Amino acid sequence: MIRFALGNHNDANSNAKMMTAAADPTEQLLKDRTVVIIGPDALAQPYVSEFESHGARALKCPSVEVVDLESHERLDEALEHLYGYDWLLFTSVHGADYLLWRLQEKGREFDTIDDLRVCAIGDATERFLQNTQVHVDVAPLNPQTRQVFAALNQFVGGKSGFSGLNFLMPRAASGGSGRD
């Protein structure tokens, strides 16, 4: 049996979680096995190499393709009216990156969102926002909807704390032709 351990992926020099095998790498313990690795190519490659070193056939399957919006009209309108929102709720690095990119494209600084509360769902999203100097007020330990609302509920002081709050949640949509 091969035991794989996830390495430290918080290292600034590492773009991926690295696997290390507890078994002798010359053993072909996964010979005649196929492993599908789902995720972005840059993150999947270390896994591919490790599994292949143990004899497996490793297939990469990208899980998300990020493309540009066909129209920025709705996003630009939301960005122009950020004063009308109380919270930004980021569900992914892609959504956070895209919103911040669009802010810059419109000639605005990241501090534009300093007056808003920010919820980052997922460790990667939280790290991305912190690395771009965006404050994070709530980072639920579990990304499931029920736990996200429980964390927000606790932060705002109960259900009555939600009254009158406006949330902006940039999220994926289908469309267009890749951002330059």
N, C-alpha and C positions, 0 to 999 in steps of 0.2 A: 504494500500500500504506500502511496505517496501522500505525504502531508504537506500542504502548501500553507504558508503564513504570509499575510499581507504585511509588507514593509511600511516604513514611515513615509507617507506621501505628503507630509507637511514640509519636507525639505525643499527649500527654495530652488535647489538645482534639479529637482525631480518633477517631471510633468505627469507622472503616472504612479500608480501603486505597483510596486515591484513584488514579484513572487520569488521565494526561495524554496528550494526543495529539500526535504529532509532525507531523501533517498539518494543513492549514488547516481549522478547524472548520466553515467555510461549505461545504466540499466534502461532497457526499453520497456518499462512497465506499462506504458500506454500504447504500445504497438497495436495496430489495427483498430484504434479508437479514433473517433472524430469528435472534436470539441468546437463548439460555436461560441465565439467571443463577441458579445454585443457591446458596442460603444464606439466612440470616435477613434479613428485610425491611430492617432498619436498615443492614445491611452491603451489601445488594444495590443500594439506591437510587442511590448515586453512580455505580455501573457502568451502571445503567439510563439515567440522565441523559446520561452520556458517550456511550454507544452510540447513543442516540436523537439526540444532537446531530450525529451522522455519518450519519443517515438510516436506521438499523437499527430494526426492530421488536424491542423488548426485552421479554422475558417473565420474570417473577420466579417462581421455584419454591422454596418453603421446603424445606429439607432435613431439619429436625428440629422436632418439636413437643414441647415440654417440658410434661409434665403431672404432677400430684401422684400419689403412690402411693395405691392403694386402701387399703392398710394400711401403717403404719410399723413394724409389729411386728418384722420381721426387722432393719431398719435400727436401730431403737431398741435391740434386743438387742445388736447389734454395737457400738453406741456405748457401751452400759453395760459392755461387756467389752473396751474398747480395750486394756486391759492385756495381753490375750491375743494381741495382734497385734504384729508387729515392723515391718511396712511398711504404708503406705497407697499404693495405686497408682491415680492419677487418670488416666483416659483422655480426659477432656473437661472443659471449663469447666463444663458443665451438671452433671456428676457432682460436681465439687468444690464448686460453688455450693450444690447441694442438700444435700450432707453438712454443710457449714458452716452453712447455714440451719437444718438440723435440730438441730445442736448448740445453736445459740442458742435454738431453740424449747424445748429441754429444759433451758434455763437454764445451759448450760455455755459456757465461754469457749474460744476457739480454741487457747489455750495447752494445752488438754487433749491435743492431739496432738503437743506438743513432744518427747515421749520416743520418738515413732515416727519411722522413716525415711520419707521421702516421695519418690515417683517421679512426675514430671509428664510426661505424654506429650503432646507438641505445644507449640509456642511460646506459643499463646494460653493454654493451661492453666498453663504455667509462669509467665507474666506475671500471670495472675489470682491464683494462689496467692501470689506475691511481693507483689502489691498489697494482699492481705488479711493480710499479715504472717505467712504460713505459710512456713516454711523448705522448700526443695527440695534434696534430697540428690542425686538423679539426674534428669537431663533429657536423655534420648536425643536425638541429632541427627536421627534418622530414626524415625518412629512405627511402622514395620513391626515385627511381633512378634519376628522374629529379632534385630533391632538393639536392641530394648528389653531382651531377655534378655541380649544381649552386654554392654550397658551395666551392667545389674544384676550380671552375672557379674563384671565388672571391679571394681565397687564392693565386692562382698562377698569378693573375693579368690579367685575360682574356684568350681567346682561344689561343692566340699565346704563352701563358705561358705553354701550354701542349706540345708544340713541343719538341720532343726528350726525354720526360719523360717516364720512365719505372715503371710500377706498378706491385706489387706482391699482389695477392688477395687469401690468403688461404681460401678455402671454403669446404663445405661438399661434400662428394662423397659416393657412396655405397661401401660396402665391409666388410670385415673381422671379427675379433674376439675380440673385446673389449681390451682396454689398461689396463694394470695392474697398 
